[in-house]
């Protein structure tokens, strides 16, 4: 159909060519937009991971400082293993 319009040399030929160029531009634009959106999502995910890691690090550091301040002198430490590693005897 397009070839027929172009062969006749009418206004329809120019219209068809113009619309196909517009479609190509739109598809290129959408591809760029998709790539940009993908990059934004990756950056957002990375930011979430980084902030979660920093929060976890802060919690661990604050917990470690509490452990340093704690007094464990009155506690008996119970081994989770049923034998003594130093003497290889069962407890």
C-alpha positions in Angstrom: 0.0 0.0 0.0 2.8 2.4 1.0 4.6 1.6 -2.3 1.5 2.4 -4.3 1.1 5.8 -2.6 4.7 6.7 -3.1 4.5 5.5 -6.8 1.6 7.9 -7.3 3.6 10.7 -5.8 0.7 12.1 -3.8 0.6 13.6 -0.4 0.0 10.2 1.1 3.6 9.2 0.4 5.0 12.1 2.4 2.6 11.4 5.2 3.6 7.7 5.4 7.3 8.6 5.4 6.8 11.3 8.0 4.8 9.0 10.3 7.4 6.2 10.1 10.1 8.7 11.0 8.0 9.8 14.0 7.5 6.2 15.1 11.3 5.5 14.9 12.0 8.6 17.0 9.4 7.5 19.5 10.8 4.1 19.8 14.3 5.5 20.3 13.1 7.9 22.9 11.3 5.1 24.7 14.4 3.0 24.6 16.4 5.8 26.2 13.8 6.3 28.8 13.8 2.6 29.6 17.5 2.7 30.1 17.3 5.8 32.2 14.6 4.2 34.3 16.7 1.1 34.7 19.7 3.1 35.9 17.5 5.0 38.4 16.1 1.7 39.8 19.6 0.3 40.1 20.8 3.4 41.9 17.8 3.3 44.2 18.4 -0.3 45.1 22.1 0.3 45.7 21.1 3.3 48.0 18.8 1.1 50.0 21.4 -1.6 50.4 24.0 1.0 51.5 21.7 2.6 54.0 20.7 -0.8 55.4 24.3 -1.8 55.7 25.2 1.4 57.5 22.3 1.0 59.9 23.3 -2.6 60.6 26.9 -1.5 61.2 25.7 1.2 63.6 23.6 -1.3 65.5 26.5 -3.7 65.8 28.9 -1.0 67.0 26.5 0.2 69.6 25.8 -3.4 70.8 29.5 -4.0 71.0 30.0 -0.9 73.2 27.2 -2.2 75.5 28.9 -5.6 75.8 32.2 -3.9 76.7 30.4 -2.0 79.5 28.5 -5.0 80.8 29.6 -6.9 83.8 29.8 -10.7 83.3 31.6 -11.5 86.5 28.7 -13.3 88.2 27.8 -15.5 85.3 29.0 -19.1 84.7 29.8 -19.7 81.1 28.2 -22.9 79.8 29.8 -24.5 76.8 27.5 -25.6 74.0 29.7 -28.6 73.4 29.4 -31.8 75.5 33.2 -32.2 75.9 36.2 -30.2 76.9 38.6 -29.4 74.0 41.6 -28.9 76.2 41.5 -32.3 77.9 39.3 -34.1 75.4 37.1 -35.5 78.2 33.4 -35.5 78.2 31.7 -33.1 80.6 
